[in-house]
Structure formats: C-alpha cells, structure tokens
Amino acid sequence: QPLAILGTLLVVYIVLGVLYESLAHPLTIISTLPSAGLGALLALNWWGMELSAIALIGIILLIGIVKKNAIMQIDFALEAERNEGKSPEQAIYEAGLLRFRPIMMTTMAALFGALPLAMGSGVGSELRRPLGIAIVGGLVVSQLLTLYTTPVVYLALDRLAARFRRDPGQEPVPEAVPVGQR
C-alpha cells in the first residue's frame, strides 16, 4: 500500500513538473495532499474501520480530487503572473477569490456523491463504507485546510525558487522606474 501511494505521488509530480515546467509548483500542489490523507485516516479511525484496500482506493481518489483543487488555484495564479504581470501575492490572492466557488462546487459534488457510500447499509455495505468514509473525511479536512495553506506554500516556494534562479554572485537588478515618476 505505501508503494502504491508513493508511485501515485511520483507520477503526479512528474506530470505536473512537465505541465508547469517547474520543480516548485508541483510541490505546491502536492503539499495539499497530506491533509486529505490525514482526514481520510481520521475518519476511518473515528468510525472504527481499518485501512483496507478499498479505503486505499478512496485515498487514491482523494489524491485526484484534492490535486485538482490546488491546480485550479495555482494555474490561475501562474497565468495572472505571466500574462497580467501581477506579483505572486496579488496573483494567488486573486486566484483564491475567483477560484473559490468552482473549487467548492466540485468538492461538494464529490462529497455528496460519496455520502451514500459512507452511510449505506445492507448487502455489500461493509465493502463500500470504507471507500465513502475515506473520501468524505479526506475532502472535509483537506477543504478546510488547503484553502489557507495553498497560498502560503505557493508564496514560500516561489520565494525559494527566486533565490535559486538568481546567480549567487550577481547583484540584484533595481526595478525600472517609469520616466514620468523620476
């Protein structure tokens, strides 16, 4: 099971690295995943269930859902930085404001879709319940935490990447001042 999760994370990192042509931004997106795993494990523990193969499938599903939420914010912020010339702080702030509703809509759709699995009873429910509980618990905890942590990690890794982009022996270049403001 740990190898399945590690393999999933490695594939996600490689695909995101190619997509964003960056080493830092895939880490920002992957930083949202531990809260989903924590939420899934806490929910399973709360309901007295084991981490079965079916619950692991739920955690792997969570990786996709939570990763998509972070991608929605990060992709919007990167576009604002590149195309509109915004600072990272302005870009991630605007991304948080404008992407909040789509993120909440997709998360709530997945959460309400998993509720029947989590609350189900009857024949075969012992197989489906761990899947639903893992998804619901992971989505609730990750949604509460990642809306706050994703911008913080984005800015921290952006500053770290800026340090590595600059040549250590090179003096910082002063910003250009428009002619009318001198």
C-alpha positions as CSV (number, residue, x, y, z in Angstrom):
1,Q,0.0,0.0,0.0
2,P,2.7,2.6,0.7
3,L,4.3,1.8,-2.6
4,A,1.0,2.4,-4.4
5,I,0.7,5.8,-2.8
6,L,4.3,6.7,-3.4
7,G,4.0,5.6,-7.0
8,T,0.9,7.8,-7.4
9,L,2.6,10.8,-5.9
10,L,5.7,10.3,-8.1
11,V,3.6,10.1,-11.3
12,V,1.6,13.2,-10.2
13,Y,4.8,15.1,-9.6
14,I,6.3,14.2,-12.9
15,V,3.2,15.1,-14.9
16,L,2.8,18.4,-13.0
17,G,6.5,19.2,-13.5
18,V,6.2,18.7,-17.2
19,L,3.0,20.7,-17.3
20,Y,4.3,23.7,-15.4
21,E,7.9,23.4,-16.5
22,S,8.9,23.9,-12.8
23,L,10.1,22.0,-9.9
24,A,8.5,24.2,-7.3
25,H,4.8,24.5,-8.4
26,P,4.2,20.7,-8.4
27,L,5.4,20.7,-4.8
28,T,2.9,23.4,-4.0
29,I,0.1,21.2,-5.4
30,I,1.4,18.0,-3.7
31,S,1.6,19.9,-0.4
32,T,-2.2,19.8,-0.3
33,L,-2.4,16.0,-0.3
34,P,-1.3,15.2,3.3
35,S,-4.4,16.9,4.7
36,A,-6.6,14.7,2.6
37,G,-4.8,11.6,3.7
38,L,-5.0,12.8,7.3
39,G,-8.7,13.4,7.0
40,A,-9.3,10.0,5.5
41,L,-7.3,8.2,8.2
42,L,-9.1,10.2,11.0
43,A,-12.5,9.4,9.5
44,L,-11.7,5.7,9.2
45,N,-10.4,5.7,12.8
46,W,-13.5,7.6,14.0
47,W,-15.8,5.0,12.5
48,G,-13.6,2.1,13.7
49,M,-12.6,0.9,10.3
50,E,-9.2,-0.4,9.1
51,L,-7.2,0.9,6.2
52,S,-8.3,-1.7,3.8
53,A,-7.6,-2.0,0.0
54,I,-11.0,-0.3,-0.6
55,A,-10.1,2.6,1.7
56,L,-6.8,2.9,-0.1
57,I,-8.7,3.3,-3.3
58,G,-10.6,6.1,-1.7
59,I,-7.4,7.8,-0.7
60,I,-6.1,7.5,-4.3
61,L,-9.3,9.0,-5.5
62,L,-8.7,11.8,-3.0
63,I,-5.3,12.5,-4.5
64,G,-7.0,13.3,-7.8
65,I,-9.8,15.4,-6.3
66,V,-7.6,17.5,-3.9
67,K,-4.9,17.9,-6.5
68,K,-7.5,19.3,-8.9
69,N,-8.5,21.9,-6.4
70,A,-4.9,23.0,-5.9
71,I,-4.3,23.0,-9.7
72,M,-7.3,25.4,-10.1
73,Q,-5.7,27.9,-7.8
74,I,-2.1,27.5,-8.9
75,D,-2.8,27.5,-12.6
76,F,-4.9,30.7,-12.3
77,A,-2.2,32.4,-10.2
78,L,0.6,31.5,-12.7
79,E,-1.5,32.8,-15.6
80,A,-2.1,36.1,-13.7
81,E,1.7,36.4,-13.0
82,R,2.7,35.6,-16.6
83,N,0.1,37.3,-18.7
84,E,-1.0,40.2,-16.5
85,G,2.3,40.9,-14.8
86,K,0.9,40.6,-11.2
87,S,3.1,39.9,-8.3
88,P,2.9,36.4,-6.7
89,E,1.0,37.8,-3.8
90,Q,-1.6,39.6,-5.9
91,A,-1.9,36.6,-8.2
92,I,-2.6,34.0,-5.5
93,Y,-4.9,36.3,-3.7
94,E,-7.0,36.8,-6.9
95,A,-6.8,33.1,-7.6
96,G,-8.2,32.3,-4.2
97,L,-11.1,34.8,-4.7
98,L,-12.0,33.8,-8.2
99,R,-11.5,30.0,-7.9
100,F,-13.2,29.6,-4.5
101,R,-16.7,28.9,-6.0
102,P,-15.5,26.3,-8.6
103,I,-13.4,24.6,-6.0
104,M,-16.3,24.4,-3.6
105,M,-18.7,23.2,-6.2
106,T,-16.5,20.3,-7.3
107,T,-15.6,19.4,-3.7
108,M,-19.2,19.4,-2.6
109,A,-20.3,17.3,-5.6
110,A,-17.7,14.7,-4.8
111,L,-18.6,14.8,-1.1
112,F,-22.3,14.4,-1.7
113,G,-21.6,11.7,-4.2
114,A,-19.6,9.8,-1.6
115,L,-22.2,10.2,1.3
116,P,-24.4,7.4,0.1
117,L,-21.4,5.1,0.1
118,A,-20.4,6.2,3.6
119,M,-23.9,6.0,5.1
120,G,-25.1,2.9,3.3
121,S,-26.2,-0.2,4.9
122,G,-27.3,-3.6,3.7
123,V,-25.7,-6.2,1.5
124,G,-22.2,-5.2,0.5
125,S,-22.1,-2.1,2.6
126,E,-19.0,-3.4,4.5
127,L,-17.1,-3.2,1.2
128,R,-18.4,0.3,0.2
129,R,-18.4,2.1,3.5
130,P,-14.6,2.4,4.0
131,L,-14.4,4.0,0.5
132,G,-17.1,6.5,1.2
133,I,-15.8,7.3,4.7
134,A,-12.3,7.8,3.4
135,I,-13.5,10.2,0.7
136,V,-15.8,12.2,2.9
137,G,-13.3,12.6,5.7
138,G,-10.5,13.5,3.4
139,L,-12.5,16.0,1.5
140,V,-13.8,17.8,4.6
141,V,-10.4,18.1,6.3
142,S,-8.5,19.0,3.1
143,Q,-11.0,21.6,2.1
144,L,-10.8,23.3,5.5
145,L,-7.0,23.3,5.5
146,T,-5.9,23.7,1.9
147,L,-7.8,26.9,1.2
148,Y,-5.4,28.5,3.7
149,T,-2.2,26.5,3.2
150,T,-2.1,26.5,-0.6
151,P,-1.4,30.3,-0.9
152,V,1.2,30.1,1.9
153,V,3.1,27.3,0.3
154,Y,2.8,28.9,-3.1
155,L,4.4,32.1,-1.9
156,A,7.1,30.3,0.2
157,L,8.1,28.1,-2.7
158,D,8.0,31.0,-5.2
159,R,10.4,32.9,-2.9
160,L,12.7,29.9,-2.6
161,A,12.7,29.3,-6.4
162,A,13.5,33.0,-6.9
163,R,16.6,32.6,-4.7
164,F,17.8,29.7,-6.9
165,R,17.1,31.5,-10.1
166,R,19.4,34.3,-9.2
167,D,23.1,33.9,-9.6
168,P,24.7,34.0,-6.1
169,G,27.5,36.3,-7.2
170,Q,25.2,38.7,-9.1
171,E,23.9,41.9,-7.6
172,P,20.1,42.3,-7.6
173,V,19.0,44.5,-10.5
174,P,17.0,47.5,-9.4
175,E,13.5,47.8,-10.7
176,A,12.9,50.2,-13.6
177,V,11.2,53.4,-12.7
178,P,8.9,54.9,-15.4
179,V,10.1,58.2,-16.9
180,G,7.3,60.3,-15.6
181,Q,7.9,59.2,-12.0
182,R,11.6,60.0,-11.6
